[in-house]
């Protein structure tokens, strides 16, 4: 990574109040909306309760959309000439992508931490203290691949609508990736091939590992979400690098 460029990026995004508000506060609002329904929030689910399950899910979703929102700003940057300016430097595409990913993941970590803090304050519990750290760590590592996705979309569709397209697709991925509600049957089979499925399944896995299959919350065998994440991460990384090289060649 390039420390100077990373510092410039942090300064730019901190000044962007609208994008920062969307990235940091929307996931917390979604947790408060879905995670504090008295009828089921306190029920035991695996190694925690339902509130912890929803908290982990919303934090993972929030981290993913935060990385996309931050990394996807390359489209606006290109329109304003910033991309052309960067292309004139000696910074290679890999450094550009990794620096963007670092900034996006840091903002995502703050977003997820806010959700976890709300969860702790509103009754999200587990029987194992380490589960908080493990779920948060998986959330952060997994969100890296969505930074690559945001960069790729921003570089390919160089217009103001690029960020809206990238964020809109993330909502689609979440609904069809078993993030907001438990899916079953054919819908669950389809969900296993979507990019959000493996990521969120890994975040939930440790909590749900002993949940009986008849409850509808039992996780898949570990190799299924791991394979999903590895393949999609490789695809998004290649997509980001190729998109960046093509955009720089045009500039």
HELIX and SHEET records of a PDB file:
HELIX    1   1 UNK A    3  UNK A   15  1                                  13    
HELIX    2   2 UNK A   17  UNK A   34  1                                  18    
HELIX    3   3 UNK A   50  UNK A   71  1                                  22    
HELIX    4   4 UNK A   74  UNK A   79  1                                   6    
HELIX    5   5 UNK A   82  UNK A   87  1                                   6    
HELIX    6   6 UNK A   93  UNK A  122  1                                  30    
HELIX    7   7 UNK A  130  UNK A  156  1                                  27    
HELIX    8   8 UNK A  161  UNK A  175  1                                  15    
HELIX    9   9 UNK A  185  UNK A  191  1                                   7    
HELIX   10  10 UNK A  195  UNK A  208  1                                  14    
HELIX   11  11 UNK A  213  UNK A  215  5                                   3    
HELIX   12  12 UNK A  222  UNK A  250  1                                  29    
SHEET    1   A 2 UNK A  44  UNK A  45  0                                        
SHEET    2   A 2 UNK A  48  UNK A  49 -1                                        
END                                                                             
